[in-house]
Amino acid sequence: MWRSLWPTIDRFSLHHFRYIVNQLREIRVVDKRNREVVLDLLQSIVEIVTYGDRHDPAIFECFMEFQVLAEFVRILKIGGNSGIEAALLQYLSIMIQNVENEHAIYYCFSNGYINSVISHHYEFDGGDLIPYYVSFLRTVSGKIGRDTICLLVKVHQDTAISLPLYDEALKFANHGEKMIQIAVRALTLNIYSVADEMVYQFLTTPTASAYFSSLILNLKNKCLHVDAIINGVKESFHEKKRELLSETDRILDDFYYLKDILCIPEQRLNKLVTENIVNMLILPMLLTLLNNRLSNVRYYSVRLCYFDILSPQSTGLHQRCIFWLIIFGENYFPEDQCSF
C-alpha cells in the first residue's frame, strides 16, 4: 500500500539520466569511501546512453549538452589511488562498443576526450590494469573509420606528429600475455585499414616505422632460437619437441600477422614492411645458409619457408612443408611434395 504513494522511477528516462549526470558532476574527490557510489553512477550513465542510442535520441543529445565524456576524464584525473581506472575503462569500452549512431561515434572521438583517456598517466606496475587498458584501446580502434581517425591524430603545422591510440598500444606489443599481444596486433590492423593520407605519412616516419624493424628483428631472433634448439646436442630431439612446437607456433603467428599487413592495399605500407623483411630477415639468413652449404655444413633450418608463407599463393600444402622444415630439418624435407 505504501509503495503506491511514490511513483516508479524509469531508470532509462531522460529525467533520470539528467539526475545521474548531476550527481556525478557534484563529485569532487574519489577515494575508497565513495568509490562504489562513483562506479554506480558511471555504470548507470553507460547503461542509459547505450539504451538511448537505440531508443531515445534525446538521451545522447543530453549526453553531449552536459559534456559527460569530460566528466569521465575529470573522474579519471581525480581518482588518485582509489583503483577506479579499470572499471572506468571497462565502462567506456562497453559504451563505445555498443553505440552505433555515427553522429554519436563522431562526437565521442571529437574534442580530445578519448585522447585524454588514452594519454592519462596510469600505474601499470601491478599488471592488473593492463588488460582493461589494452581492451579499451582495441575497442576504440574497432570504431574508427576514415572519417574519424583524423580526430585522434595530433597535428602540428598540417603534419601528423602522433597518434596516441597507436603509440600507446605499441608499448605493449611485446607483452608476455598472448591475449594482449593479439589485441595490440588487431588494433594495428584496424588502423592500417582505415588510415588516411596524413596518418600514413606519420606511420612511415622513422620514429613510427621503427615498430616494423623491431617486429622483424624479433621474428629473426625467434628463428635463430629455433635453430639453436634443433642443433642442440645436450638433449635428445624428443625432449625438445614440446619447446620446438611452442616456438614454431610463435613464428607462424608472426608470419600470419605480416601476411595480414601485406594484404592491406596500401603501397607505402607494403613497401616498408617488405623492405624490412628482405633486408633484416631473408637476405641475412639466406647468406648464412649459403655459407653453410659452401662449407659443406648440414644445418637444420627454418629459413627456406619465408617465401611461401609471405606469398599470396600460400596454401595448406605450403604450411605443411614449413612444419617439415622446422621439425625435421633439411635432411627430412619431402622433395616430392614441395620445390623452391
Helices and strands as residue ranges (DSSP letters): G 2-5, H 14-25, H 35-55, H 57-65, H 68-78, H 85-98, H 102-109, H 113-119, H 130-143, G 149-152, E 154-156, E 159-162, H 164-170, H 178-194, H 197-203, H 206-230, H 237-262, H 267-277, I 278-282, H 283-294, G 303-305, H 306-309, H 316-328, G 330-332
